[in-house]
Amino acid sequence: MASIKQGQDSLNSLKVEYKELERLARQIDQALATIPFTDRQEAKRLIEEY
Protein backbone atom coordinates (compact mmCIF):
# COMPACT_ATOMS: atom_id res chain seq x y z
CA MET A 1 0.00 0.00 0.00
CA ALA A 2 2.94 2.34 0.55
CA SER A 3 3.63 2.40 -3.20
CA ILE A 4 0.07 3.62 -3.91
CA LYS A 5 0.54 6.44 -1.39
CA GLN A 6 3.90 7.32 -2.97
CA GLY A 7 2.27 7.37 -6.40
CA GLN A 8 -0.50 9.65 -5.16
CA ASP A 9 2.03 11.95 -3.51
CA SER A 10 4.07 12.09 -6.72
CA LEU A 11 0.96 12.86 -8.78
CA ASN A 12 -0.08 15.62 -6.40
CA SER A 13 3.43 17.07 -6.54
CA LEU A 14 3.33 17.06 -10.35
CA LYS A 15 -0.07 18.78 -10.32
CA VAL A 16 1.33 21.52 -8.09
CA GLU A 17 4.39 21.94 -10.33
CA TYR A 18 2.18 22.03 -13.44
CA LYS A 19 -0.03 24.74 -11.93
CA GLU A 20 3.05 26.75 -11.03
CA LEU A 21 4.38 26.42 -14.59
CA GLU A 22 1.01 27.53 -15.98
CA ARG A 23 1.06 30.55 -13.67
CA LEU A 24 4.60 31.45 -14.78
CA ALA A 25 3.65 31.02 -18.44
CA ARG A 26 0.72 33.43 -17.97
CA GLN A 27 3.06 35.95 -16.34
CA ILE A 28 5.50 35.65 -19.25
CA ASP A 29 2.67 36.12 -21.76
CA GLN A 30 1.43 39.18 -19.87
CA ALA A 31 4.93 40.64 -19.76
CA LEU A 32 5.48 39.99 -23.48
CA ALA A 33 2.19 41.75 -24.26
CA THR A 34 3.65 44.98 -22.84
CA ILE A 35 6.66 44.88 -25.20
CA PRO A 36 6.43 46.49 -28.67
CA PHE A 37 5.92 43.88 -31.40
CA THR A 38 9.42 43.92 -32.93
CA ASP A 39 11.03 43.63 -29.50
CA ARG A 40 8.49 40.96 -28.57
CA GLN A 41 9.76 38.69 -31.36
CA GLU A 42 13.30 39.09 -30.04
CA ALA A 43 12.14 38.49 -26.45
CA LYS A 44 10.37 35.27 -27.49
CA ARG A 45 13.50 34.12 -29.29
CA LEU A 46 15.61 34.78 -26.20
CA ILE A 47 13.14 32.95 -23.95
CA GLU A 48 13.09 29.92 -26.27
CA GLU A 49 16.89 29.99 -26.42
CA TYR A 50 17.08 30.05 -22.62
DRENMAR-823341 format. One record per atom (N, C-alpha, C, O): residue in three letters; z negated, y negated, x. Coordinates in steps of 0.1 Angstrom, whole numbers, padded with zeros to 4 digits, always signed. Each point is the difference from the previous one (the first is absolute). Example, Ala and Ser with C-alpha at 12.3 -4.5 7.8 and 13.67 -1.06 7.14 Angstrom:
% DRENMAR-823341
ALA-0078+0057+0132 ALA+0000-0012-0009 ALA+0000-0012+0009 ALA-0007+0000+0010 SER+0014-0011-0014 SER+0000-0011+0009 SER-0008-0011-0008 SER-0001-0011+0005 
***
This chain:
% DRENMAR-823341
MET+0000+0012+0008 MET+0000-0012-0008 MET+0000-0013+0008 MET+0004-0010-0004 ALA-0009+0011+0017 ALA+0000-0011+0008 ALA+0014-0006+0003 ALA+0002-0012+0001 SER+0007+0021+0000 SER+0014-0004+0003 SER+0006-0008-0011 SER+0008-0009+0002 ILE-0012+0013-0015 ILE+0005-0008-0011 ILE-0006-0014+0000 ILE+0007-0010-0002 LYS-0020+0009+0005 LYS-0006-0013+0001 LYS+0006-0009+0012 LYS+0003-0011-0002 GLN+0000+0018+0013 GLN+0007-0007+0011 GLN+0014-0005-0004 GLN+0004-0011+0003 GLY+0003+0019-0011 GLY+0013-0004-0004 GLY-0001-0012-0010 GLY+0008-0009+0001 GLN-0018+0010-0010 GLN-0001-0011-0009 GLN-0004-0013+0007 GLN+0005-0011-0003 ASP-0014+0012+0013 ASP-0004-0012+0008 ASP+0012-0005+0008 ASP+0002-0012+0001 SER+0006+0021+0004 SER+0012-0005+0008 SER+0010-0007-0010 SER+0005-0010+0004 LEU-0003+0016-0016 LEU+0009-0007-0009 LEU-0005-0013-0004 LEU+0007-0010-0001 ASN-0020+0009-0002 ASN-0006-0013-0004 ASN+0002-0010+0011 ASN+0002-0012-0002 SER-0004+0016+0015 SER+0001-0009+0011 SER+0015-0005+0001 SER+0002-0011+0003 LEU+0007+0020-0005 LEU+0015-0004+0000 LEU+0003-0010-0011 LEU+0007-0009+0002 LYS-0013+0012-0014 LYS+0002-0010-0011 LYS-0005-0014+0004 LYS+0007-0010-0003 VAL-0019+0010+0009 VAL-0005-0013+0004 VAL+0009-0007+0011 VAL+0003-0012-0001 GLU+0001+0020+0011 GLU+0009-0005+0010 GLU+0013-0005-0006 GLU+0006-0011+0004 TYR+0000+0019-0014 TYR+0012-0004-0006 TYR-0001-0014-0008 TYR+0008-0008+0001 LYS-0019+0007-0008 LYS-0003-0012-0007 LYS-0001-0012+0009 LYS+0005-0011-0003 GLU-0011+0013+0015 GLU-0002-0011+0010 GLU+0014-0003+0005 GLU+0003-0012+0002 LEU+0005+0022+0001 LEU+0014-0003+0005 LEU+0008-0008-0011 LEU+0008-0009+0004 GLU-0009+0013-0016 GLU+0007-0007-0011 GLU-0005-0015+0000 GLU+0008-0009-0002 ARG-0021+0007+0003 ARG-0005-0014+0000 ARG+0005-0008+0011 ARG+0004-0011-0001 LEU-0004+0017+0013 LEU+0006-0007+0012 LEU+0015-0003-0002 LEU+0004-0010+0004 ALA+0003+0020-0009 ALA+0014-0002-0002 ALA+0003-0012-0010 ALA+0009-0008+0002 ARG-0018+0007-0012 ARG+0002-0011-0010 ARG-0003-0013+0007 ARG+0006-0010-0002 GLN-0016+0010+0011 GLN-0004-0013+0008 GLN+0012-0004+0009 GLN+0003-0011+0001 ILE+0003+0021+0005 ILE+0011-0003+0009 ILE+0012-0005-0008 ILE+0006-0010+0004 ASP-0003+0016-0016 ASP+0011-0005-0008 ASP-0003-0015-0005 ASP+0009-0008+0000 GLN-0022+0006-0003 GLN-0003-0014-0005 GLN+0001-0010+0012 GLN+0005-0011-0002 ALA-0009+0015+0014 ALA+0002-0008+0011 ALA+0014-0003+0004 ALA+0004-0011+0003 LEU+0004+0022-0004 LEU+0015-0002+0003 LEU+0006-0009-0010 LEU+0010-0007+0003 ALA-0014+0007-0016 ALA+0006-0008-0010 ALA-0002-0015+0003 ALA+0007-0009-0006 THR-0017+0005+0014 THR-0003-0014+0004 THR+0009-0005+0011 THR+0000-0012+0003 ILE+0007+0022+0004 ILE+0008-0004+0012 ILE+0014-0003-0005 ILE+0006+0008-0008 PRO+0001-0018+0014 PRO+0014-0003-0004 PRO+0008+0012+0003 PRO-0003+0008+0009 PHE+0014-0006-0017 PHE+0008+0012+0000 PHE+0005+0005+0014 PHE-0002+0011+0003 THR+0007-0020+0005 THR+0005+0004+0013 THR-0011+0005+0009 THR+0002+0010+0007 ASP-0013-0017-0008 ASP-0012+0005+0008 ASP-0006+0013-0005 ASP-0005+0008+0007 ARG+0007-0007-0021 ARG-0005+0012-0006 ARG+0007+0013+0005 ARG-0006+0010+0003 GLN+0019-0011-0001 GLN+0008+0011+0006 GLN-0006+0004+0013 GLN-0001+0012+0004 GLU-0001-0022+0005 GLU-0006+0002+0013 GLU-0014+0006-0001 GLU-0003+0009+0008 ALA-0005-0014-0017 ALA-0013+0005-0002 ALA+0000+0015-0004 ALA-0008+0008+0005 LYS+0017-0005-0014 LYS+0001+0014-0004 LYS+0004+0009+0011 LYS-0005+0011+0002 ARG+0014-0016+0007 ARG+0005+0008+0011 ARG-0012+0002+0010 ARG-0001+0011+0005 LEU-0007-0021-0003 LEU-0011+0001+0009 LEU-0010+0010-0005 LEU-0006+0008+0007 ILE+0003-0009-0020 ILE-0009+0009-0007 ILE+0004+0015+0002 ILE-0007+0009+0003 GLU+0020-0007-0006 GLU+0006+0014+0001 GLU-0001+0005+0014 GLU-0002+0011+0003 GLU+0005-0020+0007 GLU-0001+0003+0014 GLU-0014+0004+0004 GLU-0002+0009+0008 TYR-0008-0016-0014 TYR-0014+0003+0004 TYR-0004+0013-0006 TYR-0012+0004+0001 
***
